């Protein structure tokens, strides 16, 4: 069953919005720190290809969270 925003009570929507926003904040901080670490390691010649792939997967998940927040 698809849940439409109009079907969600305002208190539940507010709770979900707060939770999604908190997760987005955590994900943004984490990806920012990982990006800085990857750039530092790459500048020393360390192979960061696997870490970059994982970072892209996390960035995709962050995009999904942002889309969910936008739809709430």
C-alpha positions in Angstrom: 0.0 0.0 0.0 1.3 3.4 -0.9 1.2 6.0 1.8 0.5 9.5 0.7 1.4 12.6 2.8 -2.3 13.5 3.1 -2.9 10.1 4.8 -0.4 10.8 7.6 -1.4 12.6 10.7 0.3 15.9 11.3 1.9 14.7 14.6 3.2 11.6 12.9 4.5 13.6 10.0 6.3 16.0 12.4 7.9 13.0 14.2 9.0 11.4 10.9 10.3 14.7 9.6 12.4 15.3 12.7 13.8 11.7 12.5 14.6 12.0 8.8 16.2 15.4 9.3 18.4 14.0 12.2 19.5 11.1 10.0 20.3 13.6 7.1 22.4 15.7 9.5 24.3 12.6 10.6 24.8 11.4 7.1 26.1 14.8 5.9 28.6 15.0 8.7 29.8 11.5 8.1 30.1 11.9 4.3 31.9 15.2 4.8 34.4 13.7 7.1 34.9 10.6 4.9 35.4 12.9 1.9 38.1 14.8 3.7 39.8 11.6 4.8 39.7 10.2 1.2 41.2 13.3 -0.2 44.0 13.3 2.3 44.7 9.6 1.7 44.6 10.1 -2.1 47.1 13.0 -1.9 49.6 10.6 -0.3 49.2 8.0 -3.1 47.0 5.6 -1.2 44.5 3.6 -3.3 41.1 5.0 -2.4 39.0 3.5 -5.1 37.1 1.2 -2.8 36.5 3.9 -0.3 35.2 6.2 -3.1 32.7 3.6 -4.2 31.4 3.2 -0.7 31.2 7.0 -0.4 29.1 7.1 -3.6 26.7 4.5 -2.1 26.4 6.6 1.0 25.7 9.7 -1.0 23.0 7.9 -2.9 21.4 6.9 0.4 21.6 10.6 1.5 19.9 11.6 -1.7 17.0 9.2 -0.9 16.7 10.6 2.6 16.5 14.1 1.2 13.8 13.0 -1.2 11.8 11.4 1.6 12.1 14.6 3.6 11.0 16.7 0.6 7.9 14.5 0.2 7.0 14.7 3.9 
